[in-house]
C-alpha cells in the first residue's frame, strides 16, 4: 500500500464519511491524462479527463455509451447519470468515477476512426506504460507479477464472465443489422421497380407525342395542299372571267360570281391559316411539355442515383464498423 493509499484509509475522508479520491496528472508524450486513485487501490478517470485527452467534448462519452457501436456493447449497462459522485481530496470538487475499461472502449472507438491521441493512449495502455506512470505518480509499489495482473484487470475486467454475454449481444446486433440491410435492399428493389414503371410510362408518353407530332405534320401538309388547290381554283376562275365576253351583264354577273368565290376562298384560307397557327402553337406546347418531362426524368434519375450511391457508401461504412 502506498503512502497516498494509507492516507486515504487512515482518515482522509469527506465530511459525509465517504473516502476521497486523490487526483494526479500524468503525461503520455504531449497528452495530459488526469487520473484518480480510490481508497481500495483502483484507478479511475472522469468524463472530462477521458474526452479531454483526445480533444473531444465531455458530452461525447455519454453519446458513445448510448450508441450502438461494437465498442460500446460491453459498456451498455453503464450510464454516466447513474454514477454516484465522490469528493476529490484537497480540491473541494466531486467527480463521477469512470472505470478504466470504459475509457479503453471509448479510446479504441476513436482509435479505429483515426484519432492520433486515442491511438497513442491505446498503445500506452497495451504495453503497460500508463499503469507504470500512474503507479509512480501515486507512489504505488508492485511486483512484476502484480503489475501484470493489474494491467490484465485494467484491460479486461471480468473477461471470462462477459465473453458469452458480449458474444450474444454481438450476435443480436448482427441479426438486427442483417434485418435492417434486408429492409433497405427490398426498399431499393421496390424503388427500382417504380423507376422502371416510370420509365415505361415516359416511353409510352414519348411514343404518343411522336405519333401526335406526325399527325400534326400530316395535317399541315394537307392544309398546305388544300391551300394550293384553292389558289389554283381562284386562278382558273379569274382566267375564265377574263376570257368570257358575252356582254356587260353576263360579264358583270360572272365577275361578281368569281369575286364572291374568291372571297369565300380567302375566308376559308384565313380559317385554315388560323387552324395551322393554332396547331403550330399546340405542337410547340407539346414539345415544351416533352422537354419538361425529360428534364424531370433526368433530375429524378440523378437524385435517385445519388441516393443509391449514398446508401451504398453508408452500407460500406457500416460494414467497416462491423
HELIX and SHEET records of a PDB file:
HELIX    1   1 UNK A    3  UNK A    9  1                                   7    
HELIX    2   2 UNK A   47  UNK A   52  1                                   6    
HELIX    3   3 UNK A   59  UNK A   65  1                                   7    
HELIX    4   4 UNK A   70  UNK A   75  5                                   6    
HELIX    5   5 UNK A   80  UNK A   82  5                                   3    
HELIX    6   6 UNK A  100  UNK A  111  1                                  12    
HELIX    7   7 UNK A  116  UNK A  126  1                                  11    
HELIX    8   8 UNK A  129  UNK A  137  1                                   9    
HELIX    9   9 UNK A  144  UNK A  155  1                                  12    
HELIX   10  10 UNK A  159  UNK A  243  1                                  85    
HELIX   11  11 UNK A  248  UNK A  321  1                                  74    
SHEET    1   A 4 UNK A  22  UNK A  28  0                                        
SHEET    2   A 4 UNK A  31  UNK A  37 -1                                        
SHEET    3   A 4 UNK A  43  UNK A  45 -1                                        
SHEET    4   A 4 UNK A  98  UNK A  99 -1                                        
SHEET    1   B 2 UNK A  85  UNK A  87  0                                        
SHEET    2   B 2 UNK A  94  UNK A  96 -1                                        
END                                                                             
